[in-house]
């Protein structure tokens, strides 16, 4: 029997549709309990990990949610909803148990973030594709999807709230126990879930999307062999294309990123033997940003006082005004011995030099480019970017 909690979600839903809503609600609530509170909470409070490790955990989870959804779709095409659901349950329980048993170091927790993101993506077709295995009636599909969307929104609220209470009462790792409990409840709710007979006939032998061997596999007398071949080919296609595309983006973007951050690093960070992947001197970055907009206004626009301003910038570059006057001013403003005072001082010293360097670059840009963009209807911001 379906769980009574979902018996009043929509009177037009069939028994199997109510089971599907219950399955989605319970397993998604379990994921929401651990998605951020379990992984990020463990890294932040239990392992005292760095900000970089926490950022990597979020990155890994989101990337592998996408990869897991590809794999889940391929598995659903090959196995059908029942086997796919059981695989999602087993994967979620195994991930929670692994993090509880071995998640005592930052590296293991990061690996757990990868596994958790993957199983979350793998289970995503429960909400997006399972309704099509129950009915092809547009009205009933709309009712099922509306109920799933409503309870998914409830899960987003209920899951983190329960996870926060458990983490506060016990520990952040205890949240994974809560995820496993919800997963078992989802298994109980979906134990009798079956696709309709008409939809089973429709989906039976249907080629997997993107599977070049699907026609041969569908003609094979051995259904198990056909499913394994279809799933293997789908996984190979999905992961080969996705991972290669991800690696290509990383390999292509990293030199550009390294060139940009090197341009804003001071000499000691450039010449060090330990790579610095993020510029530590914020004043340089702010100086370049301010100089960019200042140089744009002084070179691309004509207005009164433009030349005197350029002369004034050059004069500032030639003489900084002296150390004693700066100390007096900072003392009156209450900026002595503060990071904000140092940032302002560095910006004031670097900004004139940055403006004059960028000025030569902007003067070499053909004016025809800006005029063509203006003729096409672009505004000042669109022309600038």
Secondary structure by P-SEA (a helix, b strand, c coil): ccccccccccccccaaaaaaaaaaaaaaaaaaaccccaaaaaacccccccaaaaaaaaaaaaaaaaaaaaaaaaaaacccaaaaaaaaaaaaaaaaaaaaaccccaaaaaaaaaaaaaaaaaaccccccccccccccaaaaaaaaaaaaaaaaaaaaaaaaaaaaaaaaccccaaaaaaaaaaaaaaaaaccccccaaaaaaacccccccccaaaaaaacccaaaaaaaaaaaaaaaaaaaaaaaaaaaaaaaaaaaaaaaaaacccccccccccccccccaaaaaaaaaaaaaaaaaccccccaaaaaaaaaaaaaaccccaaaaaaaaaaacccccaaaaaaaaaaaaaaaaaaaaaaaaaaccaaaaaaaaaaccccccccc
